[in-house]
Amino acid sequence: MNYNLRSSPISYYKLLKVVISRWYWLLIALSCGLVSCYLFLIFTPKEYKSSASLKYEDKKSEISELLSVRNLYDRTNKVESEKSIILSRKVLSAAIMALDYQVIFFEKVNFSLVAIYPRKPINIVFLKKNTSATVKHRFRYRQVDKRQFELCLKSEKIDFCKIYNYNQPISVLEFVITINDHLWNEASSPVFFKIADPNELIETIQRGVKIDDSQNTNILKIKYISTNSAFCADILNAILDEYLKFDVKQKENTLAQTSKFLNLLLAEISSKVEISGSALQSFKETNNLSNINSLAAENHLILEKIGTEKHILDVDSKVLRFVSSRITENPLKGISTYNLQGLTDPQLQGLVEKYQQLNLTLREKLKVYTSDSEPIQFLDSQIKDLQSSIVKSLSEHLNLNLQRTIFLVRLADSIKTVLKTIPKIENAANSLASSFGLDQKVQEFLAHKKLETQIVNAAITPIATILDRASYPIEPIGPITLSCYLVTTMFSILGGTLVIITIHLYNPFIYTKEHIEELTAIPILGVVNKSYNQPQSRDNQIVLQDFPRTSFGESIRFIRSNLNFIAPDKGKVICITSAVSGEGKSFLSINLAYSLTLIQKRVIIIAGDLRKSTLHASFNLPNSNGLSKYLSGQTDLKSICAKTNISDLDIITAGPTPPNPSELLQSHMMNYLIKELRLFYDVILIDSAPIGLVSDIKPVMILADVNLFIVRCGVSKPSYTQTAERLKEELNLASVAIILNDFKSDNFHNHYYKDSR
């Protein structure tokens, strides 16, 4: 019956037995792991970690907000910006210079060189240093005596080892150094040192610094990992100090630039204020703007006076023209006295009054005298003379009034022109005054900013404060010895276990009965245990005869018992074959035949491998006459049946190798041979050729009652079992069974599935 073992659950007990069966593999893996861990601890320098923290100020004064170098940006950008500044080459270079880390000293620890900062076994002074030149190789210093020392360097460009005096200038690769007097010590060991390469050192520090910013806080945590605990803390503190100095310096530079810029602006705006003030003053003086309001009022007053005077002149001219017209039109009519009120000339006023009196006298005389009388004529003559004088005087007054009026009109026009230009002058003056005022305000603003800059410069502070300075780490963070050994032990055992299970799973050979049952449905007749006993005779392969009480013998007897249930007792034909040679067919056939003789069975063994049979050698018999000759008709049955030294056990050897073994085995002579042997023997064992290599044995398998397929432990491959199934179906064999040969109990090859039967 076939059982599908892979469908069964895993038995962890069996799995443990598989792993324990190769305990020495685990021991080897553990040993290799521990040795690797030991070498790792020896050659790997210990790493130390130091940490510090910064707190950024969130609140700032108005002045610092106006003049800060990094004033207004959100927190994310701020943190990223400050990270870049902390890891900038300028800050790191300043930190390295602050530590005076120009020379790196080493000492041998566990077969490797380790930096011994801050110790300086010797004092090295640089007389000349080329920043572009680098020395990647280490110097070796050794004392010779109190006055001399040996200095060696081996590199690609130079290789030397020379003796120098202390304080002697030494020129090496564009460097000039001196080594000062050293305290003589006969037991002093060599000192190794290296001239630090700033670029390489900066890159190393940048890789070692880790910056962690906590979310939603203004705290920045900085960590540094190094193989030197003192350097780990010192460089971190130096970085923080130089970072704050850099921040202050940047602010000072910015403030200095701002102050310089403000001074330039103040000088420029002061000059502009002076120019605009002078222009305004000159304009005021030119246009008499000091009393421009009073000037406008005076001009308006004069204009009013001119208008009044012009009006008076107009009235006076009207009066004069009226008087002139009255005198001219009707001299005798007379002039009313009220018409003379507008005359301003007293002489003319007197002439007019005299003219009126003469007219009155004339009227009185006409009452007495006639118009032709002498008195009337005399009066009339006087009136005419007086009239002529009055008209002439009136004409002169009219001319004077006209000239005066023309003058007043011109004067009024000039005053009006002046009044019209006053708004333009005022606008120009206001523009100049506005420009002057604006310049003054700008000057005051810049002066205020300059004062603010001076105040900020006097009280400048860094952007952050150091909360926790880095301290010297005591315990390394790795590699930790105990953890290394524990992890190595765990992984070694786990790795060894995985290797054992992997090799067990992917083993290309058959080792157990369960494996065969998993591969094929053909029943297993038995398992032949491995024989650890050597036969007494070298050519004798009957181990059962020499060692009957062994596990091997018991397994042969078990197979013998099972054979009694699968074929008739009389004339039982058993064909023994395998997929390839070397699986123990002949060895098993001989011992099985011997076991059958022990229960009084008459047994004959036929060497069915006509190509390469060694069965005759096991019984010390010749192979000159055998099965091949009988099948070819060269001899009879009786002559090929040979007796052995074992009672009830006969043998038919293969005979000489024929050219056509396959045809011979398929002949009717083979059928006749089997038929005849059934009459005389209880069991006929046929030791055939490997069926996986040649097809000679197929006719014989058809003649057999039982076909036994030999599978050898650790030699046969899983695919060989498919050969047995294929032959059973192809040849329609009634009884086919498998025998597992050369089995040795080993938990490693056992299946670790639970038995589901």
Secondary structure by P-SEA (a helix, b strand, c coil): cccccccccccaaaaaaaaaaaaaaaaaaaaaaaaaaaaaaaabbbbbbbbbbbbbbcccccccccccccccccaaaaaaaaaaaaacaaaaaaaaaaacccbbbbbbcccbbbbccccccbbbbbccccccccccbbbbbbbccccbbbbbbbccccccccccccccccccccbbbbbccccccccccbbbbbcccaaaaaaaaaaabbbbbcccccbbbbbbbcccaaaaaaaaaaaaaaaaaaaaaaaaaaaaaaaaaaaaaaaaaaaaaaaaaaaaaaaaaaacccaaaaaaaaaaaaaaaaaaaaaaaaaaaaaaaaaaaaaaaccccccccccccccccaaaaaaaaaaaaaaaaaaaaaaccccccaaaaaaaaaaaaaaaaaaaaaaaaaaaaaaaaaaaaaaaaaaaaaaaaaaaaaaaaaaaaaaaaaaaaaaaaaaaaaaaaaaaaaccccccccccccccccccccccaaaaaaaaaaaaaaaaaaaaaaaaaaccccccaaaaaaccccccccccccccccccccccccccccccccaaaaaaaaaaaaaaccccccbbbbbbccccccccaaaaaaaaaaaaaaaccbbbbbccccccccccccccccccccaaaaaaccccccccccccccccbbbbccccccccaaaaaacaaaaaaaaaaaacccbbbbbcccccccccaaaaaaaccbbbbbbbccccccaaaaaaaaaaaaacccbbbbbbccccccccccccccccc
